[in-house]
C-alpha cells in the first residue's frame, strides 16, 4: 500500500482507536490515561498559543481556532475556550495564561475527565487541574 493510501486510511479513524497506539498505554488505567491525555492537551494549548496577538475583533476567532486545534489531540471529546482581558478597540494584547479559561472533556472508554486551565486569583497563577472524573 502506498504512503498516500496509508495516510488516507489513518485520517478516517482517530489515532486513539488504533490498536498499535493503544498498546503503548496498556499499563495505565482509563482514569490515568484520561488525566495523562488531558494534561498533554492543556500543556500543548498553553505553550502553543501563549504569546499570540489577540484583539477584541479576533478574540472569538482565536477561541474557536484553539478549540478546533485541540480537538485533534487523542481522546478529546469537547473543549471550551474563553479568553478574558481588558481589550481596547483597535489595539491588541499578547495572549497570556492569565487570560485563558479552558474546560476540557477527555473520554477514554467509559471514563470521562474534566480538566481545567484558568487563572486562580488567590494563587496569582494560571492553574491546570482535574475538576472531575467519572467512570
N, C-alpha and C positions, 0 to 999 in steps of 0.2 A: 504494500500500500504506500503510495507516495506521501510525502510530507504534508502537502496541502490537504489531502483527504483525511489524514490523522487529525490535523488541526480542526477541520470542519466537524468531524465526529465529536471531538472534545468540546467544541463550542455548544453543542446541543445538550450537553449534560454538565451539571455543576461539578466542579472538581471534587467536592466532598462526597459525591456519590461513587467515585472511582474506587475500586477495591484496592488497588496499589496505594492510593492516597490513604485510605482507611487503615492499612496495615501499619503505618507509621504512628498511629495513635492507639494501638491495641492495649498499651499499658496504662491508659487513662480511663477513668470512669467518665460517663457522659457529663456529669457535673464539672469535673476537672477540665474536660475538653471544652465545654461551653465557656468557662471562665478564661481558659487559655485563648480561645478564638476571639472572645470579646476584648481581652487585653491587647492582643495583637492589633485588632481593628482600631481601637481607640488610640493606641500608640502611633499607628500609621497615620491616622487622621490628624492627630496633633502635630506630628513632625512634618507632614506633607503640606499642611495648609497655614500654619502659623507663619506670619510674615506676608501673607497675601494681601495686596491692596484691596480695600473694600470701602464702598461709599453707600450713601443712602439709596442711590439708584441701583447699585449692584448687589446689595445685601441679600435679597431674596434669590437672585440668580446663583450667588455663591453658596447659599444654604442648600439649594437643590443640587448643585454640582457636587458638593461634598457628599450629600446623601446618595446620589446615583453612583458616585465613585466607590464609596464604601460598601455598597450592595454587591460589588464584585468579590469581596472577601468571602472566604468559606464560612458557611453556617449563618450568615447574616439574613435574618428573616425580615427585619424592618429597622429603620433608623430615622430619627427626627433631629434635625439640627436647627438651632436658633442662634443667631448672632446678635448679641446685645452691645450697645455702645452709644455714645453721645455723638451722633452724626450731624454734621452741619451741611446744609445744602451746598453742593458744588465742591466739597472737599472730601478727601479720603483719609482713612486711617489704615495702618497696618494691623492685620488681624493678630490678636494675642490670645493666649489660653484663657485669660480672664473674661474674654468676650464670648466664649463658647458655652453653650448649654446643649448637651447631646444626650439623647436617650436611645440606647442601642438594644435591640432584641436579637438574641442568638438562640438558635434551635439546633439541638443535637439529639436525634431520635425523639424520645418523649420528654426530654429535658429542655426547659426554656430558662434562659438567664437574661435579666435586665441589667445592663451596665450603664453607668452614667459618667459623664465628664461635665463638671460645672464648677464655677467659681464658688468657693466657700469663704464668705466674708470673715468669719471667726478665725480661719486659718490664714487668710490672705493668700490663697493658693487655689489654682485650678486642679481639683481633685478628680482622679479616676477611681471609681469604686463599683462594687457589685451591690445593686439595690435589692435584687430579689432573685431567687432560684426556685423553680417548681419542677416537679417530676410527675 
